[in-house]
Amino acid sequence: MKINLTTREGDQLIIDGTPGLSLMENIRNAGIDEVLALCGGCCSCATCHVFVEVDAAAVLAPVSEDEFGLLDGSSHRNERSRLSCQVVITEAMDGMAVVIAPED
């Protein structure tokens, strides 16, 4: 499956997505180092903040309280904000667009 990814510099890439892995893991596996994920995917930092296209929001699991709280601390948060470590890729997400959020 494919994920359309826009880097912080505006480069548009198509990366392979592996269902069952988090979006963060898929971005890192593609060799993109803009997603720091300092906590390693434990939902205890917000260094893997991304913006997910509106259509994809319908197939994403809801935001947990922990994720909500961490995103609330970001000055770049918007209605499309998610922590990429909390988005588990499924086949239904094929072709979704993701933008890596600016660093806080």
SVG drawing of the C-alpha trace seen along z (x, -y; Angstrom):
<svg xmlns="http://www.w3.org/2000/svg" viewBox="-15 -28 32 34">
<polyline fill="none" stroke="black" stroke-width="0.4" points="0.0,0.0 1.1,-3.6 1.2,-6.7 1.6,-10.2 4.0,-12.0 5.0,-15.7 8.1,-16.6 8.7,-19.7 10.6,-21.2 7.6,-20.5 9.1,-17.5 6.3,-15.1 7.1,-11.4 5.2,-8.2 6.3,-5.6 5.4,-2.0 3.1,-1.4 3.1,1.9 -0.2,2.7 0.1,3.4 2.9,1.0 2.5,-2.6 2.7,-5.5 5.8,-6.6 7.5,-3.2 6.5,-3.3 8.0,-6.9 11.2,-5.8 11.4,-2.6 11.3,-4.8 14.5,-6.5 12.9,-9.8 14.4,-11.2 12.1,-14.2 9.9,-12.3 12.1,-12.2 9.8,-10.0 12.0,-10.5 9.8,-8.3 10.0,-5.4 6.3,-5.3 5.0,-5.1 2.8,-8.2 4.8,-10.2 6.1,-13.0 4.8,-14.8 7.9,-14.6 6.1,-12.5 3.3,-15.0 1.7,-14.9 -1.3,-16.2 -3.5,-13.6 -5.8,-14.3 -9.4,-14.8 -10.7,-11.8 -8.3,-9.5 -9.7,-10.7 -12.8,-8.5 -10.6,-5.3 -8.4,-6.3 -8.9,-5.1 -10.1,-8.0 -7.6,-10.1 -6.9,-8.8 -6.8,-11.1 -3.0,-10.8 -2.6,-11.7 -5.1,-14.6 -3.1,-15.9 0.2,-15.7 -1.1,-17.3 -2.7,-20.1 0.8,-21.2 1.7,-21.8 1.5,-25.4 0.9,-23.7 -2.1,-21.6 -5.1,-21.7 -8.1,-19.5 -5.9,-17.1 -3.2,-16.6 -2.2,-13.1 0.8,-11.5 2.1,-9.2 3.0,-6.6 -0.7,-6.2 -1.9,-5.7 -1.7,-2.0 -1.7,-1.5 -4.5,0.6 -5.2,1.4 -8.1,-1.1 -5.5,-3.9 -4.0,-3.1 -3.2,-6.4 -3.8,-8.7 -1.9,-11.9 0.3,-12.9 2.2,-16.1 5.0,-16.1 4.1,-18.9 6.7,-21.7 8.8,-21.1 7.7,-22.8"/>
</svg>
